[in-house]
Amino acid sequence: MQLPARIDTGRGSRLLHCILDNFSESGVRIALAVDAKLPREFELVLTASGEVRRRCRTLWRDGIELGVQWLPDRPEDAAAIVELNS
């Protein structure tokens, strides 16, 4: 199953469009829409509203394809979720 997503590098730049494929509990394969430099760690924006995001780390890259590992939420992200649900 392929799903559209966007990459947020956290640098205040535009979000990069991509396609997600080969999902697993540990990560996902990404195909970039255009070749771009990426930091080792970034966030995948999984919904159009931007509310659902997952932190990830690049494990390998071959041109516009890369494999990433899911990272745990940062403590401040988890605190914000708890605060919203309170």
C-alpha positions as CSV (number, residue, x, y, z in Angstrom):
1,M,0.0,0.0,0.0
2,Q,1.4,3.4,-1.0
3,L,0.3,6.5,0.9
4,P,1.1,10.2,0.2
5,A,2.9,12.1,3.0
6,R,5.1,15.1,3.5
7,I,8.5,15.6,5.2
8,D,9.1,18.4,7.7
9,T,12.8,19.0,8.1
10,G,12.2,21.4,11.0
11,R,14.2,24.2,9.3
12,G,11.2,26.4,8.5
13,S,11.4,25.3,4.9
14,R,8.5,24.0,2.7
15,L,7.3,20.5,3.3
16,L,8.6,17.9,0.8
17,H,6.1,15.6,-0.8
18,C,6.8,11.9,-0.8
19,I,5.1,8.4,-1.0
20,L,5.3,5.9,1.8
21,D,5.5,2.2,1.1
22,N,6.6,-1.1,2.9
23,F,5.3,-0.1,6.3
24,S,6.6,-2.1,9.3
25,E,6.6,-1.7,13.1
26,S,10.2,-0.4,12.9
27,G,9.9,2.0,9.9
28,V,8.9,2.7,6.3
29,R,10.4,3.1,2.8
30,I,10.0,6.6,1.3
31,A,10.1,7.8,-2.3
32,L,10.7,11.5,-2.6
33,A,8.8,13.5,-5.2
34,V,12.1,15.4,-6.0
35,D,15.7,14.9,-5.0
36,A,16.5,16.9,-1.9
37,K,19.0,17.0,1.0
38,L,17.5,15.8,4.2
39,P,18.8,15.9,7.8
40,R,19.4,12.5,9.4
41,E,16.3,12.9,11.6
42,F,13.0,14.6,10.5
43,E,9.2,14.3,10.9
44,L,6.8,12.7,8.5
45,V,3.5,14.5,8.2
46,L,0.9,11.8,7.8
47,T,-2.3,13.8,7.5
48,A,-3.4,16.8,5.4
49,S,-4.1,18.8,8.5
50,G,-0.6,18.1,9.8
51,E,-1.9,16.8,13.2
52,V,-0.5,13.3,12.8
53,R,3.3,13.2,12.6
54,R,6.0,10.6,13.2
55,R,9.7,11.2,14.0
56,C,12.1,9.1,12.0
57,R,15.8,8.6,11.3
58,T,17.3,7.7,7.9
59,L,18.9,4.3,7.8
60,W,19.8,4.2,4.1
61,R,19.3,6.2,0.9
62,D,19.6,5.4,-2.8
63,G,18.7,8.5,-4.9
64,I,15.2,9.5,-4.2
65,E,14.4,6.4,-2.1
66,L,15.2,6.0,1.5
67,G,14.5,3.7,4.4
68,V,13.7,5.2,7.8
69,Q,13.3,3.9,11.3
70,W,10.5,5.2,13.5
71,L,11.7,7.1,16.6
72,P,9.9,7.5,19.9
73,D,8.1,10.8,20.6
74,R,10.1,13.4,22.4
75,P,9.0,14.0,26.0
76,E,7.7,17.5,25.2
77,D,5.5,16.0,22.4
78,A,4.0,13.4,24.8
79,A,3.4,16.2,27.4
80,A,1.5,18.2,24.8
81,I,-0.7,15.3,23.9
82,V,-1.5,14.7,27.6
83,E,-2.3,18.4,28.0
84,L,-4.6,18.4,25.0
85,N,-6.5,15.4,26.3
86,S,-6.9,16.7,29.9
